Amino acid sequence: MKNNISVQDFINEFLMSQTHPSKKEKVWIYVEGRDDKKLFGTIFHKDKTELTATNGITSVTLIVNSLLQYSCNNVVGIIDADFIRLDNIRNQNPNPNIFLTDNHDAEMMLIQNETVFRKITWTYLEDIDTNIHFDYIDFRKKILESLVWFSLIRLYNHIHDLALIVENFPIHECIDFQKNDISFVVQKRKCITLVNQKSENKKQAVKEEDIDQMNFTTSDYWNLCNGHDFLKVWAKSLQILTRQNINDKKLHHDLCLVFNPDIFKETQLYAQLKEWEERFSLSLF
């Protein structure tokens, strides 16, 4: 299992590969985990690259930084932007071989693409008999807006380092979907209670008023909200609308199927990677 492999193991694996002529010319691309590897699996040229899932953003950063010290330029890291753009942190990552997703994470980068969201949503709703005119983009906007409050909990935890458990959180259990008018109701108290209950080693409990009084405003929900949270709420609403067994893992699988090189070419990440290709005379695509 990759999650049992240390940073040094990844480094050793790469250095050993450079003794084999078949791998020496390849570019090694490091991503945060298996979900990212699945998403990017069809994007990069299989004969010219080696796509490797690591153990998170810290692992990617340490691996690429370490390998550059060995004067190995044929390595690239792709990491989630998370809250970096919201923090207005400039030049936080001086490493020219590490790149950020366009939005909060790779999933949000894809969901923001209207073609991707429409295609997947339509696939589930095409046979639904409804008198409601379904506006796909408005539906997406409402899901995004429903996530803002919990996303601020994530940000509050990020700013104050409270060790709250907000990853793999069942946010869909805290957001009610109203089928009759395609709307969402956020259960703030339930959300706060669940976060505190799950965070056994928290430094401090979070309160509802902490989030309401954050004095943080942004319209950039694509960089505020987490893609896995979006998938959970999206899946719940589709399940209610269709009465099918749809979950976030199924939708992630759908994202992997829909994602292709043509869609990727529309992203800033692609443009940055193409510039890198030219600068180092190496091939990714």
C-alpha positions in Angstrom: 0.0 0.0 0.0 1.3 3.4 -1.0 0.3 5.0 2.4 2.9 2.8 4.1 5.7 4.1 1.9 7.9 6.8 3.3 9.2 9.9 1.5 12.6 8.3 1.4 11.2 5.2 -0.2 9.7 7.3 -3.0 13.0 9.1 -3.4 15.0 5.8 -3.5 12.5 4.3 -6.0 13.1 7.2 -8.4 16.9 7.2 -8.0 17.0 3.5 -8.7 14.8 3.9 -11.8 17.3 6.3 -13.3 19.7 3.3 -13.8 17.3 1.8 -16.3 17.4 3.3 -19.8 13.6 2.7 -20.3 12.8 5.0 -17.3 15.6 7.4 -17.3 14.0 9.6 -20.0 10.6 9.6 -18.3 9.1 12.5 -16.3 7.9 11.3 -12.9 4.7 13.0 -11.9 3.8 12.9 -8.2 0.3 13.5 -7.0 -1.2 13.6 -3.5 -3.1 10.3 -3.5 -4.9 7.5 -5.3 -8.0 9.7 -6.2 -5.7 12.2 -8.0 -3.9 9.3 -9.8 -7.3 8.0 -11.0 -8.3 11.5 -12.2 -5.0 12.2 -14.1 -4.6 8.6 -15.3 -5.6 9.3 -18.9 -4.1 12.8 -19.2 -0.4 12.2 -19.4 1.5 10.2 -22.0 2.0 6.8 -20.6 5.2 6.1 -22.4 6.8 9.4 -21.5 5.7 9.7 -17.8 5.4 7.8 -14.6 2.4 8.9 -12.5 2.8 8.1 -8.8 0.4 8.6 -5.9 2.0 9.6 -2.6 0.7 10.3 0.9 -0.5 13.9 0.6 0.7 17.4 -0.1 3.7 17.3 2.3 4.9 14.1 0.7 4.8 15.5 -2.8 6.6 18.7 -1.7 9.3 16.8 0.1 9.9 14.3 -2.7 10.2 16.9 -5.4 12.3 19.3 -3.4 14.7 16.4 -2.4 15.0 15.1 -6.0 15.8 18.6 -7.3 18.7 18.7 -4.9 20.0 15.6 -6.8 19.8 17.8 -9.9 17.0 15.6 -11.2 14.8 17.9 -13.3 12.5 15.2 -14.7 10.2 15.3 -11.7 6.9 17.2 -11.3 4.5 17.6 -8.4 0.8 18.4 -8.6 -0.9 19.5 -5.4 -4.2 20.9 -4.3 -4.3 24.7 -4.0 -6.5 24.3 -0.8 -6.7 27.8 0.8 -3.5 29.2 -0.7 -5.2 31.6 -3.1 -7.6 32.8 -0.4 -4.6 33.5 1.9 -3.1 35.6 -0.8 0.1 33.9 -0.3 2.5 34.8 -3.1 5.5 32.7 -4.0 4.8 30.3 -1.2 6.1 27.6 -3.4 9.3 28.7 -5.2 9.8 25.3 -6.6 9.2 25.6 -10.4 8.5 21.8 -10.6 5.4 21.9 -8.3 2.0 23.0 -9.6 -1.3 23.9 -8.1 -4.8 22.9 -9.2 -6.8 25.7 -10.7 -9.3 25.6 -7.8 -9.3 24.3 -4.2 -8.5 20.8 -5.5 -8.6 18.6 -8.7 -12.2 17.7 -8.2 -13.3 21.3 -8.0 -11.2 22.1 -11.0 -13.3 19.6 -13.0 -16.7 20.4 -11.5 -16.2 24.0 -12.5 -16.1 22.9 -16.1 -19.7 23.2 -17.2 -19.4 20.5 -19.8 -18.3 18.0 -17.1 -21.0 18.9 -14.6 -23.8 19.0 -17.2 -22.8 15.6 -18.8 -22.6 13.7 -15.5 -25.8 15.3 -14.1 -27.8 14.8 -17.3 -26.7 11.1 -17.4 -28.6 10.6 -14.1 -31.6 12.9 -14.8 -32.3 12.2 -18.4 -35.1 9.7 -17.7 -36.6 11.7 -14.8 -40.2 12.8 -15.4 -40.5 16.2 -13.8 -42.4 19.4 -14.4 -39.6 21.5 -13.0 -37.4 23.1 -15.6 -34.0 21.9 -14.6 -31.2 24.5 -14.7 -28.0 22.6 -14.4 -25.8 25.6 -13.7 -28.2 27.0 -11.1 -28.2 23.5 -9.5 -24.4 23.5 -9.3 -24.4 27.0 -7.9 -26.8 26.0 -5.1 -24.7 23.0 -4.2 -21.7 25.3 -4.0 -23.4 27.9 -1.9 -24.7 25.2 0.5 -21.0 24.2 1.2 -19.8 27.7 2.2 -20.6 27.5 5.9 -18.9 24.2 6.4 -16.0 25.4 4.2 -15.6 28.3 6.6 -15.2 25.7 9.5 -12.5 24.2 7.4 -10.9 27.6 7.0 -11.3 28.5 10.7 -9.5 25.2 11.6 -6.8 26.0 9.0 -6.2 29.5 10.4 -6.2 28.6 14.1 -4.7 25.1 13.8 -7.4 23.5 16.1 -6.8 19.9 15.0 -10.5 19.5 14.1 -11.5 16.5 12.1 -12.9 18.0 8.9 -11.5 15.5 6.3 -13.8 12.7 5.1 -16.6 14.5 7.0 -20.2 13.5 6.3 -21.3 16.9 5.2 -24.2 15.5 3.3 -25.8 14.5 6.6 -25.9 18.2 7.6 -27.4 19.6 4.4 -31.0 18.9 3.6 -32.1 18.8 -0.1 -35.6 20.0 -1.0 -36.7 18.2 -4.1 -39.8 20.4 -4.8 -37.8 23.6 -5.4 -34.2 22.3 -5.8 -32.9 24.0 -2.7 -30.6 23.2 0.1 -30.9 23.9 3.9 -27.8 23.8 6.0 -28.1 22.4 9.5 -25.5 24.5 11.3 -26.0 23.1 14.8 -25.8 19.5 13.7 -22.7 20.3 11.7 -20.9 21.9 14.6 -21.9 19.1 17.0 -20.6 16.4 14.6 -17.3 18.2 14.0 -16.7 18.5 17.8 -17.7 14.9 18.4 -15.4 13.5 15.8 -12.5 15.7 16.9 -11.4 13.8 20.0 -8.0 15.4 20.0 -9.1 18.9 19.2 -7.2 21.8 20.8 -10.4 23.7 21.2 -14.1 23.2 20.4 -15.6 25.3 17.6 -18.8 27.2 18.2 -21.5 28.3 15.8 -20.9 31.9 16.6 -17.1 31.5 15.8 -18.1 30.8 12.2 -20.9 33.3 11.9 -18.5 36.1 13.2 -15.5 35.2 11.1 -15.5 38.5 9.2 -14.4 36.6 6.1 -16.0 37.4 2.8 -15.2 35.9 -0.6 -17.1 35.2 -3.8 -14.4 32.8 -4.8 -16.3 29.6 -3.7 -14.3 27.5 -6.1 -11.2 28.0 -4.0 -13.0 28.0 -0.7 -15.0 24.8 -1.0 -13.7 21.2 -1.0 -14.4 18.9 -4.0 -15.1 15.8 -1.9 -17.7 17.8 0.1 -19.3 18.8 -3.2 -19.4 15.2 -4.4 -21.2 14.1 -1.2 -23.9 16.8 -1.5 -24.2 16.4 -5.3 -24.7 12.6 -4.8 -27.3 13.0 -2.1 -29.4 15.4 -4.2 -29.2 13.1 -7.3 -30.1 10.1 -5.2 -33.2 11.9 -3.9 -34.2 13.1 -7.4 -33.6 9.7 -9.1 -34.2 7.2 -6.3 -31.0 5.5 -7.4 -28.1 4.4 -5.3 -25.7 7.2 -6.0 -22.8 8.1 -3.7 -19.7 10.4 -3.8 -17.4 7.5 -4.9 -19.6 6.8 -7.9 -19.5 10.5 -8.9 -15.8 10.5 -8.5 -15.6 7.5 -10.8 -17.8 9.5 -13.3 -15.4 12.4 -13.1 -12.5 10.1 -14.0 -14.4 8.7 -17.0 -15.4 12.2 -18.3 -12.0 13.8 -17.7 -9.9 13.8 -20.9 -7.0 15.7 -22.5 -9.3 18.1 -24.3 -11.0 19.1 -21.1 -7.6 19.4 -19.3 -6.4 21.8 -22.1 -8.9 24.3 -20.8 -7.2 24.6 -17.4 -4.5 27.0 -16.2 -2.6 23.9 -14.9 -2.3 22.6 -18.4 -0.9 25.9 -19.7 1.6 26.0 -16.8 2.7 22.4 -17.5 3.2 23.1 -21.2 5.4 26.1 -20.3 7.4 23.7 -18.0 7.8 21.2 -20.9 9.3 23.9 -23.2 11.6 25.3 -20.5 13.1 21.9 -19.7 12.7 20.2 -23.1 10.8 17.3 -21.6 7.5 15.7 -22.6 4.4 15.2 -20.5 1.7 14.8 -23.1 
